[in-house]
Amino acid sequence: MANFFNKLIDKLLGEPQIDWDALEADLISADIGAARVIHMLENLRDRDEQDACEIVDFIKNRLAEAFTPPLPSLPEPGQAGKPCVILLVGVNGAGKTTTAAKLANFFRQRGSRVLLAAADTFRAAAVEQLEHWAAKLKIDLHKGLPNQDPSSVCYEAHQRAIREGMDYLICDTAGRLHTRHNLMEELSKIRRTLSKQDPSAPHVCYLVVDATTGSNAMLQAREFQKATQVDALIITKLDGSGKGGVAIAIRDKLGISPVLLGTGEGVNDLRPFEVRAYINTLL
């Protein structure tokens, strides 16, 4: 499949003169964000640029500039009986539970011991889904009782991860975006509970967003950032109709960058975020 920029070059080459309004619409439709798009095109118009390849190279460079260092890196394994604790948050349907399994597999392939915690206890399907993945990948799983308080599931899982010498504990939790107050209370309680056994836990919180939801991903990121500390994004479903440009918009508006990208349904379809590779394959 031709990517967004290849299609854009083909379109520009077919026109006798650049249609700036059409180019603006194409870029905004890629979920990049109107403010950045308008600023880029103003610069191009000032330069009176008409060469299609030059225009695309200019746009790529300006988009890459959105991700100025420092960018998030994956956390190191825990040491001395203190596993690295990762919270995954996000709305239902974003691919959060599948991403939890993929992330566990990602670390395990690098020689780490990983425990998954099925703490999205109010959605039975999430627990069953994580059980399926854990069994398939032969990854340890801790689950609570139906409707058990998510923070107590995380606490028990943390105890077990410490006791069994795990390198990582990945908590699949906060799968709902109901009222902001309830979300904030739930995530705050989970954080307080985890810190009882390790004051520095949880060590990172990743927000999982679905690229196919476009601007809705921005709204979700804003709400979760208000509810809890979000350290980085994991963007899923980049193999589908999602343009993925929302990562740029979220970085511009909220200062949160991707750390991993989900590029398919397979368990290995999770790769670290690299700026140039992301820009060059933007759909």
N, C-alpha and C positions, 0 to 999 in steps of 0.2 A: 504493500500500500504506500502510495506517495505521501510524504509527510506534508504538514501545513505549508512549509516554506517552499518545497518543490512545486506545490500547486500554485502558490502565490507567484513564483517566478513565471510559470507557464501562463498565468492569467495576465501578468504585467507585460510579458513579451507579445501577447496578442493584441495589445492596445497601442494605437498610434501616439497617445499621450496619457500620462498617468492620471487616473481618476482618483483624486485624493479622498473624496467622500466614500467611494467604494472600498478603497484600501483601509480607511478608518473603520468602516463597518466590518470588514473581514477580520481585522485585528481585535476589535472589541468582541466579536463573536467567538474568538478563541479564549475568552475569559481572562484576558491579560489585565484588564482594568482600564477604564476610560481615561483617567488622569495621565497615566504613563503613555498611552497610545497617542493622545492629543499632543503631548509634549514632544514625542518623537517625530510626529508628522510635521509639527511646526518647524522643527530643526531641518527636516528634509526639504520642506518648501522654501525655507530661507536659502538653502543651498541650491535650489532649483535642480535637484537631482532627478534624472530621467532614466538612468540605466537600471534595469531590473535587478541585476545581480548586486550592484552597489547598494541599492535600496535594501535588499534583503540582508546583506552583510551588515549594514548600518543598524538595522533593526535587531539582528541577532546580538550584536555587540552591546547595544543599549539594554536589551533584556538580560544579558549576562551580568551587567553592572548592578542589577537589582540585588544580586547575591554577593554583596561585598563581605569579605571575612569580618569577624569569625563566623564560620558555619558550624552547625552541630556535628559532632562525631559520635560514633557508637560507643557506648560505655564499656569500660573494661570489666572483666569478671571480678566478682567480689573476692575478698581475701580474709583469711583468719576467721572463718566461721561467720562472715558477714556477706551473704550473697548480694549481688547487685539487684535491686528491686526496680522493676519497670512497670508503670501503670499504663495501660492502654485505655483510652477513652474515645468516645465517638457515638454518633447516633446509630440506631438499628438500621441495618441495610448498607452500611458503609464498607462492610467487609472486615470489621474489627476482629471477630472471633477467628476467621480464617487467617487473618494477619497474625494473630497471636501464635497460631500453630506454625506458620511460616517463619516467624521470628525465632521461635524456639528451635526449629530445625536449622535455621541459619547459624545460631550460636553453637548448636550441637555439632554441626559439621566442622566447626573450628576447634573442636575438642573440649567444649565446656559441658558441664552437667546443668541441666535446666529443669525447673519445676514450673508447670503451668497451674494457675489457680483459676477455677471457673467461678468467678465472683459476680457474674451477671445473673444472679439467682432468681430474679423475677421473670426472666424469660427462659422457660424450660428448654426451648429449642437451642438456645445458646450453649447451655450446659451439655446437651446431647451432642451438639455439633463439635464441641471441643473434645468430648470423650471419644468421638469417632476419629478425630485427627490424632489425638494422643495415642490411641490404640494402633492406628495405621503407621505412625512414625516411631512407635515405641518410646514415647516421651512420658515421663512421670506427670501425673495429674492429681491435683487435690480439688475435691468438690465438697460442698456442704449439702445440707438438707434443702429440699424445696422451700423457697421463700426465706431461707436463712439470711440474716443480716449480712450484707456484702462485706462490711468491715470485719466481722468475726471470721468469715471465710478467709479473708486476706491474712488475718492474724494467725489463724491455724496453719495456713500455708507457709507463712513466714517462719513460724516455729519449726515446721517440718524441714523447710529449706536449710535452716541453720543446723538442725539436728543431723541431717543427712549430708551436709557438706556441699550443697549445691552452689554453683557459680552464679546462676541467675534465677530469679523468681519473676515470672511474667504474669501479671494480674489482668485478666480480661474482665473489665468492670465498667460501670457507668454507661450502660448501653441505651440510656434514655435521655431525651432532652425535653423534660416536662417543664415545670416552672423553674426559673433560675434559682430561686431560694432553695427548693428541695435538692436540686443538683449540687449546689454549693455545699449544703449541709452534708450530703452523702459523701462527696469527695473529701471534704474537710475531716469527716469522721474516719474515713479510710486512712488518710494521711496521719492523723493522730494515733490511730491504732498501730500502724506499721512502725511509727517512731518509738513506740514503747520498748521494742527489742533492739532497735538500732536508731539512734537519734538522727542519723543522716538519711534514713529511708523515708519515703521512696526516693530513689536516686534520680530517676528521670520519669517524665510523663509525656507520652506520645499521643497526639491526637490523630486518629485515623479518619481521613476524608475521602470521599468518592469523587474522582475526577469527572464522572458523567453528570454530577449534579450542578456543575458550573457555579454560578454565583451563590447558590445555597451553601456550598462548602465554605464560602467566606462568612456567611451568617453563622454557621455552626462554629467556626473557629473563633469568632468574636464572642459568642455566648460561653463557650468553654473557657476561653481565656479570662473572662470575668469570674468564672466559677472556681478556677484553680490555676496553678502555674502550669503552663504548657511549654515544654522545652523544644519540641520539634514536631513536624508533621510526618505521617506516613500516608502517601497518596496512592490510592488503589484504583484498579480498573482502567489503567492507562492503555490497555489493549482494546478497549471498547470505543464508544463514541466520544468519550471525554477528550477535550483538547489539552487538558493539563495546564493551561495558562493560568489557572486559578492560583497555582503556587506562587506566581509572580505577584498577583494581586494581594494575596495574603501576606507575603513578605513586605510589600510596599505599605500596606495599611496597618499591619499588626506586628511586624518585625519577627515573625516566626518562619523558619525555613524548613524545607523537607530534609529528612535524614535517610529515608528509604522510599523506594518506588515499587508498587506492585504492578507487574507487567503481564500478568496472565493468571490462569487458574491453577497452574501447577505449583507444587510445594516449593520448587526452587525459583519461582518467578517473583523474587524479591531481591532487589539490588540496591546497593548504596547510591545515594544521590550524588551525581557529579554534574556540575553546572553546564559545561560545554556539551556533554553527551545529552543532557536533558534538553537544552536549547535546540540542538541539531535534530532531535527526534520529536520535537513538539508537533503534535498532530493538529 
